[in-house]
Amino acid sequence: MAFGLFALATAPAGIIAAAVLTGVAGALFNPAVRSYLSREASEDRAGAFAVFNTAGDAGAFVGPLLGAALLAVDFRLVSAVACGVFALLTIAQLLVLPAREVDTHTDTVLGSWLTVVRNRRFLAFTLCGSGYFALYNQLYLVLPLEAERVTGTPAAVAVLFAVSTLLGVLFFVPIAAWGARRMAPGSCVALGLTLMAVGFVPVALSALLPTATTVEPLPGLVVLGGAVLFTLGIALANPFTMQLIPVVGDERLTGTYYGFFYLVSALVAAGVSAAAGSLLDAGAPAVAAGCVVVVGSVCACGTGWLQRRGALGGARRRTL
């Protein structure tokens, strides 16, 4: 509906309404789809989320290419095609996904949220896990701006996104399987956050280089190396974070716990991105990258501490 409105709207009010509907749809979809995956793949949640991420990365790779081609014709055509794609996906889900009985409970909306905020180990895990999204957002802020700055060409941004996306498509599932065989889920999250943080160390070093006045591809390899580590960290951190949310939360209120986790993560990510953006505007890219390293490292250490205490499973559970 939102993309259909984008295709039809000609006044600013219509475009704003379409944008609001897009946000509402995302807010409804994200917790719901993760709750569904968590319930349907209870035996291998991390593997299911790894496949989900792989499909998402494949779409992120193909979508912009198709969108750019259609945008050369007309923006309304882009919106109409997007509307059609989502309509087909809706029909496919209605036809293919098996029917499930709805688990009923007597909790009110306020009661469900109170249950969430009283769960101290979930709140601790949420604060640590929110670091994932705080760092992930820098894939669209610090990393591309630094890649273009040190190479002197916007083509470096395209290369950065292409490499990161292809790595995700190729390695999300194998890395999740490797982590599941060798580590507890909390340890996988901690290691993933560590790799994501370490991925910004080369960026902090490249930030010491002067801004390129001509096309210089070699400095971009430093940023690209950081992006590779960063993407490998995503492959470990994300599936196991999604797996752990109902574990440290409550299987009965899975959707509420996912929604709360995303709400907190969005607030933390917005704060970190605002701070990083301010530092970039102030001409301090090294400090911006360094702050991202610190955020990721603190969250990784916090997750590791929770795992060692047994709060995330894989060990004797203790109360916080």
C-alpha positions, 0 to 999 in steps of 0.5 A, a space after each residue: 500500500 505504501 509503495 502504491 501511494 508513492 506511485 500515485 501521490 503527487 502532493 507532498 502530503 501524499 508522499 509524507 503519508 506513504 513514508 509514514 506507512 512504510 515506517 509503520 509497515 516495517 515496525 509491524 513486519 520486523 518483530 513479526 517475521 523474526 518471531 515467526 522464524 524463531 518459532 518455526 526453526 526452534 531447533 536451529 534458530 541461528 541457521 534460519 536467521 543466517 539464511 534469512 540474512 543471506 536472502 536479504 543481502 541477495 535482495 540488497 544486491 539486486 534491488 538497487 541495480 533494478 531500482 537504478 534501471 527503473 529510476 532512469 525511466 520514472 520514480 513512479 515506475 520504481 514505486 509501482 514495481 515495488 508495490 507489485 513485488 510486495 503484493 506477490 510476496 503477500 500472496 505467496 506467504 498466504 499460499 505457502 506458509 502453513 497455518 498456525 493456531 494463535 497462542 492466546 494469553 491474558 496479558 494486556 499490552 501494558 502488562 506485556 511491556 512491564 514483563 519485558 522491562 522487569 526482565 533484568 537479564 534481557 535488559 542487560 542483553 538488549 543494551 549489549 546487543 544494541 551495539 550491533 545495530 549501532 555499528 551496523 548503521 556505520 556501514 552507511 555512514 562512517 565506512 562509505 564516507 571514509 572510503 570516498 574521502 581517501 580514494 577520491 571517487 564515489 566508485 569506492 562506495 559501490 565497491 565497498 557495498 558490493 564486496 560486503 553484500 557478496 561476502 554476506 551472501 556467500 558466508 552468512 550460512 557457513 559462518 553461522 554453522 561454524 559458530 554453532 558447532 564451536 561456541 555457545 550463542 553468547 560467545 558467538 555474539 561477543 566474537 561477532 561484535 569484536 570483529 565488527 569493532 576491530 573492522 573500524 581499526 583500519 578505518 581509524 588508521 586510514 582517517 589519518 591519511 589526507 583527503 585524496 585530491 585525485 583518484 587513489 584506489 590503494 588507500 581504499 584497500 585499508 577501508 575495504 579490509 576493515 569492511 571485510 572484518 566488519 561483515 564477518 562479524 555481522 555473520 556471527 553476531 546477528 543470527 545468534 543475537 536473534 536466537 538469544 532474544 526469546 531465550 533470555 526473554 520469554 517464548 510466550 511473548 516473543 514478538 514483544 521481546 523482539 519489538 522492545 529489542 529493536 526499539 532500544 537498538 534504534 535509539 542507541 543506533 540513532 545516538 551513536 550515528 548522531 555522535 559519529 556524524 557530528 565528529 565527521 562534520 567536525 573533521 575528525 574521522 579518526 575520532 569517529 571511527 575510534 568511538 565506534 571501536 569503543 562502543 563495539 568493544 564495550 558491548 562485546 565485553 558485556 555480552 561475554 560477561 553475560 555468557 560467563 555468568 550463564 545468563 545467556 545459556 550454555 552454562 549454569 544460569 544465574 540471576 543478575 
